[in-house]
Amino acid sequence: MFAHFFSSKRSQSTMEFDKTKVLGRGFSAQVLSGTFNGEKVAVKRIEKSVGLNLDKAAQELEEETMKNLDHPNVLKLLHVQDDNDFKYLILELCVGTIANYVNGTYKGEMPSEIEGMIQMASGLQYIHSKHFVHRDIKPANVLISSTFVLKISDFGLSRTVTTTSGSFAMTSGPKGTRVYYSPEFLFTEGKTKEEKEQIRVNVSIDVFSLGCLFFNYLTKGGHPFANGGRPNEVLTPASIQKGEKVLDGEMGLPKNHYAYAMIEGMTEKIPEDRWKLEKVLETLNAKAKSAQTEEIQ
């Protein structure tokens, strides 16, 4: 198949991408396989002609967010270029996602389960420490790097939070993927603009989503609020709102599993009762240390 390439030279930097090799796509963007200064990368090509101020603001926020983030478990923005029609975010090239791992389409190397969860929680803790909330934590947004390190990606829905409480106003309503929404996010659906402006939520919405992701990751497809099975776009959000959770169902975890109490705590209905990421990492690191000790013995 004929490959279509775009190249640009600015400050001695050269970017090329192949329009036939699509790694992913969204409403106004495609992620393409390419090179940057001879290194393999992913190129996120974002349309400028969408014409909506909100989209333009979201695109600018994604770029600014990623410029401020530098952590082993957060996808790295390498460079930004643009032309008359598109903006190009040049990103680390990854080989799969947690969604691919869960559904079996990715069969390459992976960190251990515990290490994988430590990496995800560490990346999210770092994002929050920089006063950002992600708002779309889900299996498809955790990438597997070429060195098999897990990296949180896709900051198109992220936004800044207060430095003290980590909260933000729900002015624009909930964003992201409904089966990974927290209860307080779902609560704002159907509210008027004026009502949303009076509602504040905080970074614990990401912790709730991460708890659901952990469960999906460990069970290879299950969801805490899917009655012990796979998530459903209608029934699962309803169960989240009601707090109807099943962790030990058909696709679940036994109650003596090391992650059972942790996921239970991360997915509490009331935000104030939800585990903090510090406690999540303490639990996982203690288990990792215990597992290493058992191996030595």
C-alpha positions in Angstrom: 0.0 0.0 0.0 1.3 3.5 -0.9 2.4 5.4 2.1 1.5 9.1 2.4 3.9 11.1 4.4 4.0 14.7 5.7 7.4 16.1 6.7 8.4 19.4 8.3 11.7 20.9 9.2 11.8 23.5 12.0 14.8 24.1 14.2 16.4 21.2 12.5 13.5 18.9 13.6 12.0 16.5 11.1 8.6 14.8 11.5 7.1 12.2 9.2 4.0 10.2 9.5 2.2 7.6 7.5 -1.5 8.3 6.9 -2.2 4.6 6.2 -1.0 3.5 9.7 -3.7 4.7 12.1 -3.0 3.8 15.7 -6.2 5.4 17.0 -8.8 8.0 16.3 -11.2 10.4 18.0 -13.8 13.0 17.1 -11.3 15.5 15.7 -8.0 13.7 15.8 -6.1 10.7 14.5 -3.0 9.0 16.0 -0.6 7.9 13.3 2.6 6.0 13.2 5.6 8.2 12.3 9.1 9.3 13.0 10.6 12.4 14.7 14.3 13.0 14.0 14.6 9.5 12.9 13.0 7.9 16.0 9.7 6.0 15.9 6.9 8.0 17.5 3.1 8.4 17.5 1.8 11.6 15.9 -1.6 12.9 17.1 -3.0 14.9 14.2 -5.7 17.3 15.4 -8.1 19.1 13.0 -8.1 22.9 13.3 -11.3 23.2 11.2 -13.7 21.8 13.8 -14.6 25.4 14.5 -15.9 25.1 18.0 -14.3 27.3 20.6 -14.7 24.6 23.2 -12.7 22.1 21.0 -10.0 24.7 20.5 -9.8 25.4 24.2 -9.7 21.6 25.0 -6.9 21.1 22.4 -4.8 24.0 23.9 -5.4 22.6 27.4 -4.3 19.1 26.3 -1.0 20.5 24.9 -0.4 22.8 28.0 -1.1 19.9 30.4 1.3 17.5 28.6 4.0 20.2 28.5 3.8 20.4 32.3 4.0 16.6 32.9 7.2 14.6 33.0 7.0 11.2 34.7 7.9 7.6 33.8 4.2 6.6 34.0 2.7 9.5 32.0 2.9 9.6 28.2 5.5 12.1 27.1 4.9 14.9 24.7 8.1 15.2 22.7 7.3 18.1 20.3 4.4 20.2 18.9 4.1 21.4 15.3 1.3 22.8 13.2 0.3 23.9 9.7 -2.8 25.6 8.3 -5.1 22.6 8.8 -3.7 20.5 11.6 -1.9 20.6 14.9 0.6 17.7 15.5 1.4 16.4 19.0 4.5 14.1 18.7 4.3 11.5 21.4 6.2 8.4 22.6 5.3 5.4 20.5 3.6 2.6 22.5 2.8 -1.0 21.6 -0.7 -1.4 23.1 -3.2 -0.4 25.8 -4.6 -2.0 28.9 -7.8 -2.5 26.9 -5.8 -4.5 24.3 -4.3 -6.6 27.2 -7.7 -7.2 28.7 -9.3 -8.3 25.5 -6.4 -10.4 24.4 -5.3 -8.5 21.3 -2.0 -7.5 23.0 0.0 -10.6 23.9 3.4 -9.0 24.5 5.4 -8.5 27.7 3.8 -6.8 30.7 4.9 -5.8 34.2 3.6 -8.0 37.0 0.0 -7.3 38.1 1.2 -5.5 41.3 3.9 -3.5 39.5 1.4 -2.6 36.8 -1.0 -1.1 39.3 1.8 0.7 41.1 2.8 2.3 37.8 -0.8 3.4 37.1 -1.3 4.8 40.6 2.1 6.5 40.5 1.3 8.2 37.2 -2.1 9.4 38.4 -0.6 10.6 41.8 1.9 12.7 39.8 -0.8 14.2 37.6 -2.7 15.2 40.7 0.4 16.6 42.3 0.7 19.0 39.3 -2.8 20.2 40.0 -4.5 18.5 37.1 -7.5 16.1 37.1 -7.5 13.6 34.2 -11.3 12.9 33.9 -11.1 10.0 31.5 -9.2 7.2 33.3 -10.1 3.9 31.5 -8.3 0.9 30.1 -7.9 2.4 26.6 -6.1 5.4 28.1 -3.3 3.5 29.8 -0.7 2.7 27.2 2.1 0.0 27.2 5.4 1.4 26.1 8.0 -0.3 23.9 9.9 -1.1 27.1 6.7 -2.5 28.7 6.1 0.4 31.1 2.5 1.5 31.7 1.8 5.2 30.9 -1.4 7.3 31.4 -2.3 9.1 28.2 -5.0 11.2 26.5 -5.3 14.6 28.3 -8.0 16.0 26.0 -10.5 16.1 28.9 -8.1 17.1 31.7 -8.3 20.4 33.5 -6.6 22.3 36.3 -7.8 22.0 40.0 -7.3 24.1 43.0 -3.9 23.7 44.8 -5.5 23.3 48.2 -8.4 20.9 47.8 -7.8 19.5 44.3 -11.4 20.5 43.4 -13.0 22.0 40.3 -16.4 23.3 39.2 -18.6 21.2 37.0 -19.4 24.0 34.6 -19.1 22.0 31.5 -20.7 18.9 32.9 -19.2 15.4 33.1 -16.7 14.3 30.6 -15.2 10.9 29.7 -16.6 7.4 29.6 -19.8 6.7 31.5 -19.0 3.2 32.8 -15.9 4.7 34.4 -17.7 7.8 35.8 -17.8 8.3 39.6 -21.3 8.7 41.2 -20.9 12.4 41.7 -20.0 12.8 38.0 -23.2 10.9 37.0 -25.2 13.0 39.5 -24.5 16.1 37.4 -26.0 14.7 34.2 -29.2 16.5 33.3 -28.4 19.5 35.6 -28.8 23.0 34.2 -25.7 25.1 33.5 -26.5 27.3 36.5 -26.8 24.2 38.7 -23.5 22.7 37.4 -21.7 25.9 38.2 -22.6 25.4 41.8 -21.3 21.9 42.0 -17.6 21.2 42.8 -16.0 17.8 42.7 -12.3 16.8 43.2 -9.6 14.6 42.0 -11.1 11.6 43.8 -13.2 11.1 40.6 -10.0 9.8 39.0 -9.4 7.4 42.0 -12.9 5.9 41.5 -12.2 5.4 37.8 -8.8 3.9 38.6 -10.4 1.4 41.0 -12.8 0.3 38.3 -9.9 0.0 35.9 -7.8 -2.0 38.4 -10.7 -4.5 38.7 -11.0 -4.7 34.9 -7.3 -5.3 34.6 -7.1 -8.0 37.3 -10.2 -9.9 36.1 -9.5 -9.4 32.4 -12.8 -7.7 31.6 -15.0 -7.4 34.7 -16.4 -4.3 36.3 -17.2 -3.7 40.0 -20.7 -2.3 39.1 -21.7 -4.8 36.4 -23.2 -7.4 38.7 -20.0 -9.6 38.5 -19.7 -9.4 34.7 -18.7 -7.1 31.9 -19.8 -3.4 31.9 -23.0 -2.4 30.1 -23.4 1.2 28.9 -26.8 1.6 30.4 -27.0 -0.7 33.4 -23.5 -0.1 34.8 -23.8 3.7 35.2 -27.2 3.0 37.0 -25.5 0.6 39.4 -22.7 3.2 40.0 -25.3 5.8 41.0 -27.0 3.4 43.3 -23.7 2.1 44.8 -24.6 -1.5 43.8 -21.2 -3.2 43.7 -20.2 -6.8 43.3 -16.5 -7.6 43.6 -16.7 -11.4 44.1 -19.1 -12.3 41.2 -18.6 -14.5 38.2 -15.7 -12.4 36.9 -14.7 -11.1 40.3 -12.1 -11.4 43.0 -12.2 -13.7 46.1 -12.6 -11.7 49.3 -9.1 -12.8 50.4 -7.5 -11.3 47.3 -4.9 -8.7 48.1 -6.6 -6.1 46.0 -10.2 -6.7 47.2 -10.3 -4.2 50.1 -8.3 -1.7 48.1 -10.7 -1.7 45.1 -13.6 -1.6 47.6 -12.1 1.5 49.1 -11.3 3.2 45.8 -14.8 2.8 44.6 -16.7 4.1 47.6 -19.8 6.0 46.7 -19.1 9.0 49.0 -15.9 10.8 47.8 -14.8 11.6 51.4 -14.8 7.8 52.2 -12.8 7.0 49.1 -9.2 5.8 49.5 -6.4 8.4 48.7 -3.7 7.4 46.2 -1.2 7.4 49.0 -3.0 4.6 50.7 -3.4 2.7 47.4 0.4 2.9 46.8 1.2 2.0 50.4 -1.0 -1.1 50.0 0.5 -2.1 46.7 4.1 -1.5 47.7 3.7 -3.5 50.9 2.3 -6.4 48.8 5.1 -6.1 46.3 7.7 -6.2 49.1 5.9 -9.2 50.7 5.9 -11.0 47.3 9.7 -10.4 46.9 10.4 -11.8 50.4 8.4 -14.9 49.6 10.4 -15.4 46.4 13.7 -15.1 48.3 12.6 -17.7 50.9 
